[in-house]
Amino acid sequence: MISVTRIEDIRAYVGAHRAPGSSIALVPTMGNLHEGHRALIREARKQNNILIVSLYVNPLQFGPGEDLATYPRTLEQDWAALEEDQVDLLFLPDDKTMYPRGLVQQTKVEVPDLGSILEGATRPVFFRGVTTVVNRLFNIVQSDRAYFGKKDYQQLVIIRRMVSDLAMNIEIVGLDTVRDLDGLALSSRNSYLTPENRRVAPALYRALRSGSNLMQSGNASPGEVEELVKNDWSAAGIRPDYVSIRRGQDLCVPGETDRELVILGAGYVGNTRLIDNLEFSVSP
């Protein structure tokens, strides 16, 4: 594996390795890699000739009082994992490379409506920061495919919308959430959990699974299921932020004929805010 920090170097690498019939993959990350990231990397390795991973903690997606300063940075361990997973090139830009005009003057990319609901309602700058940095990475790398996890389901939907709206020539591949044995979705922020918090956290997924089962049985409305999940979280010691059942493809409020749904939620386990979701189908 080689690493580069400059845009001209990664473009030169991609240009030298692009060939008819070959494909180049990008896996954007903020580092502190866990098995969820590595599942994306391994799948991208299987499906493509050249594999590029970017590692950049993006300040634009952190709001005031969020954990930009304390976000875990583990480059030495990440490097070893990337070499083990046979990554070809690691892109390690700094803030000056990504935002040469500064954070305030940087042109922003924003997906309307989708970026202001659910996660966007609680974290109003988050998705604008995500789409801005992802757009810039796509333009820098110009890969054929990019890989994202469904744990950040709304993010995946928004990136797909951005790609469609801006006519980007890139395939977005979404892969299923990777979970620990007790069901907790893997996340870099799980490292913030105390031992007691960690024992509580699997209740996030258990309640979402119970809620989706109830919806599939036809014995409760979406609103009733959302309240039941929140109550289950509260009883387990999780402070709910939101729980919402949406149409899977575009996160619209589902109508009576919609069958492919997703239940999404965010809650505080101690001082740590965690998100999760579960896709499911309902019968006619």
Buried (B, 14 or more C-beta within 10 A) or exposed (E): BEBBEEBEBBBEBBEEBBEEEEBBBBBBBBBBBBEBBBBBBBBBBEBBBBBBBBBBBBBBBBEEEBEBEEBBEBBEEBBEBBEEBEBBBBBBBEBEBBBEEEBEEBEEBBBEEBBBBBBBEEBEBBBBBBBBBBBBBBEBBBBBBBBBBBBBBBBBBBBBBBBEEEEBEBBBBBBEBBBBEEBBBBBBBBEBBEEEBBBBBBBBBBBBBBBBEBBEEEEBEBEEBBBBBBEBBBEBBBBBBBBBBBBBEEBEEBEEEBEEBBBBBBBBBBEBBBBBBBBBEBEE
